[in-house]
Amino acid sequence: MNTKKITFPNSRGEQLAARLELPDDEQPIAYAIFAHCFTCTKNLKAAVNITRAMSSRRIAVLRFDFTGLGESEGDFSETTFSSEVEDLVAAARFLEKEYQAPKLLVGHSLGGAAVLAAAERIPSTAAIATIAAPYSPRHLREILGDTAEEIERRGEATAHIGGREFTIRKSLLDDLEAHHPAEGLSRLKGALLIMHSPGDDIVGIENAAEIFQAATHPKSFVSLGGADHLLSDAADSRYAGEVIATWAARYLPQPEGVPSPQPPKGATDNRVTARTGPEGFRTELFANGFSLIADEPVQYGGSDEGPSPYEYLLAALGACTTMTLQMYARRKGWPLEDAVVRLTHEKVHAEDCKECDTDDRRIHKFVRELDLYGSLDEGQRQKLLEIAEKCPVHRTLTGEILIETTLKEPSVR
């Protein structure tokens, strides 16, 4: 996917660090904002997986560090729940000014409570999705435990969260108490998706039930069975992002008569793009606006989440073959109902291969079996067998191929 590193100011002028995940052609169907969990950052693996899964479905997503966290400016000890809501509003204003007003708000944990509170102040919001969100921001007080009592006594205290130390002041606790989620949920105008794991031991599943009961329709619930609170398993976070994107598409129609926002001149990249991350071989593919997944079998170090590269090669040959057969039959007016092709690939020894220049003298062999349905006579069937040899991908694979590889200059990420 296409990731842009950007900054935008919060309400006090402090610069907040963000990443904008875009589809590779930079022409999304809509823009979204992602709010991370309490004391987390935009670079949390789950946040990255969720937003990239959404951008692969053509939804651009802005994920940013709240004030005082990650790479953002400001003092975290001075932040409150209200200031996080303000940060979300600032993010929405930035998107509206530089790209397009956000249609979708997504929040994880306390970030989920924040997007619910911010929705009223972001009029472009058409849909909201929460992941493992507490019904009330006051739930954070329970998570802080004895530290909350120390904060009440001393005015501030150091909390140990996720292996890091954070100074939390009484102003945060007071602000949490001031928020009444039921009122905001009853006024919620966008569609709502609530995602939660029954096994969440940080924010219990009962919170999802309370949010669902308080909200008005349209509202939906998806169980993240087996996932932990932080969606530590990459499969869980990717699943969450894909479900959100699929669900949200129902509420993100393209306005009639309004052209899609055009990217800056020279920014569009319509090439086929492949991206493989640092773990395993799961590869995200982007081709002509379509998102695909490639992978390798488990026995070869992959996670078997998609076809292998050679299987895609077979698929290309198969699709080209059946398309070519149908084009020819329709032009001739022949009764070809369905054209089916089954393909296999292997490397075989080639003792008589004069052109083989490798030591083991092996060549790639594709076996293609045609299954033609319809009232075709034998002459028509034989002609279609001949035509199959002339499909463009077949000609490419059997012709001379020149592959030119260049190295792009490093870019700031």
C-alpha angles and dihedrals in degrees: 000000000000113000122189123194110219143155133212134181125257122218090281095049095255114141116246118204117230146168122216113208110205134176109257095255089053092229107114124179089230145349127246139185123222121205116200128217126275112296090356124117139225088261096063104130092236091052091051093048094047096048094044092049088053094047089051085062090053098262112127111219130200112205117180144172113256116236112298095011132103111338096341123112124242139066113288092204089065095053126102136182088266091054090053089054088050090052090054091051089050090051091051092050090050092052092046091052100042104028123352135316111270117257097184132049120194125185134182120209109320086002086064091056088047095054090049089054094043097048093085091057095048103067095186091066112123098164140018128198125191127194120199090338125169116237090230129026085228086078087082088070090062091050091052090055114174091004089068090059090050090051090052091051100042102026092242141024142179115260123198108219125166092347093306134099122239130181109227123189132207090248088072093053092046091050092050090054091052095062119092108192097187092067094051094044092052089055096044109130102182127078113270131217118188118196121185140153119236087217096054105132095183101052109018123229090247088077090064090052091052092049091048093050094048096047126082125231140310090062134140138187128210121186117224093204114193095013124122124225095269094042088236093173108084091217090060095051093045089049091051092052094048093049092048092050093048093046094045093052088075090062099039105073120168108251111246114251093010114110120225113264110270118229120232114286111278094014099100115098113190096175121117106265129202124189125186118186130217095269127063120330103282103142128195114217126195118192126168091333094313123118119219137171128222126186144153128249118270092251089062095049098270131113097235094237095139146003119300121247091259090050088054088050090053090046091053091051092045095049093046091049097052093042091052092049092051092047091053095044093049092049089052093042092238120159098245105154102175130005113203126181128185119197140190132182132208142151114246134188112258110197092167096043104122093183097053109112099176123102096240092047095221127150134194114259123199117193113201122188118191122210111188121191123198141064095299123155121227093260091055092048092052092048091052089051087055092047091053088067090060101056111127096243090050089053091048093052094047096041131073112292126200117191116191117194124193132181117235119222113258114269129205112259 
